[in-house]
């Protein structure tokens, strides 16, 4: 296996702290989900941002292989769920729009993308991920 990229983030203070890149290229204030503070984020938002970007890039790869130039938009909704007291899991809903494609064809491409996206591979069998063309 060939390593293509490595990055490291460090967190101090958990959900009420700061996460920053080891190389100092990024620093984010972290707050619990639902906090109404300015200029903060939370792990669920970061996961949704990463998943949607990765999924859309994987979709672009598939579209290029099929010589398609249709523009796509991916929305990833990450939910923090409580299964029981002190037992939390994530769930993800991915909605994808591919300009100019019927929903059925778009759904097929999104499902294919789910088999190649690194985030999808990492979550497969671990958390509930739903995929829907819109």
Secondary structure, DSSP 8 states (H G I E B T S, - for coil): --------EEEESGGGSEEEETTSS-EEEB--TT---TT-B-HHHHHHHHHHHHHHHHHHHHHHHTT----EEEEEEEEEEEEETTEEEEEEEEEEEETT--HHHHHHHHHHHHHH-HHHHHHTTTSEEEEEE-
